[in-house]
Amino acid sequence: MRRGRGTVNRVLLGLTGVVLFGAGGLALLGGFGLAAKWQLPAGWPWSRPDQVLLPARQRTRWTDQGWWWPVVIATLAVFVLLMLWWLLTQLRRHRLHAILVDSGDGEGAQLRGRALEAALTAESEAMNGVDGAGVLLTGRRSEPQVRAVLALAPHADPGTVVRRLSDEAVAHARRSAGLDRLPAEARLRAVKHRPERVS
């Protein structure tokens, strides 16, 4: 699934790059008048700096038709929606759904990313000085990375919390998954408690 999505992304990016590269090349050829200097074929679309890419007759051919503007607006709306969908899929891809684990038999196994995230979250929240934790696995299946957000209690020592996160929670996850390394990034934030009135 992820491999197929990566292939689609590469194909779309490649096609977009080819189209933009071609359009940029045409603009340069026309803007600098290189088409006339290099004696390119007579039907070349943009050969002089003062020539527009689409003549006025072609740009306004269907503008007086009743269907023209609804089609243009609908096409642009579909294009924008497709680009937003693509952007959202790219943002969602950052979450790692599975980790490749060396099972010792030469074939390997997969560990669900959410299971490891849940274990890391539970162990992080059990540490002294941590009021809440959120853990996200990113990176590649063979090289996962940990992103943790820890809500610190007022009495917590940030250095001690980070050290325990590395030496305990992350180290346990790395060993249980059979990984050589498991880089981790921790963000700390203080918990704001509401003042309580004492009578």
PyMOL commands that set and color helices and strands:
alter all, ss='L'
color gray80, all
select helices_A, chain A and resi 2-31+34-37+56-59+68-92+113-125+158-176
alter helices_A, ss='H'
color red, helices_A
select strands_A, chain A and resi 98-101+109-112+130-139+144-152+184-190
alter strands_A, ss='S'
color yellow, strands_A
deselect
rebuild
show_as cartoon
